[in-house]
């Protein structure tokens, strides 16, 4: 075996690069008609915030016009925004949540 020559070829294995899904912001838009307690209740029910966090989000939206509630994948963000907006419509309020791509 001293005379045999073995050539080794490197294996070229490419792994597909998996990108993380783009994240979306769920934004609470302020209106002057929906009661503050109702907004806090929706935040607690849909987004699982605590009482204090829900109040902070609601007050921020009230003072600044809008507030980011959460950042999550697109399908989750759109579902939660629709669910929260629908709760407002069912109660007769113009409560509005939107989902926008995170920059």
Secondary structure by P-SEA (a helix, b strand, c coil): cccbbbbbbbbbcccccccccbbbbbbbbbbccccaaaaaaaaaacccccaaaaaaaaaaaaaccccccccccaaaaaaaaaaaaaaaaaacccbbbbbbbcc
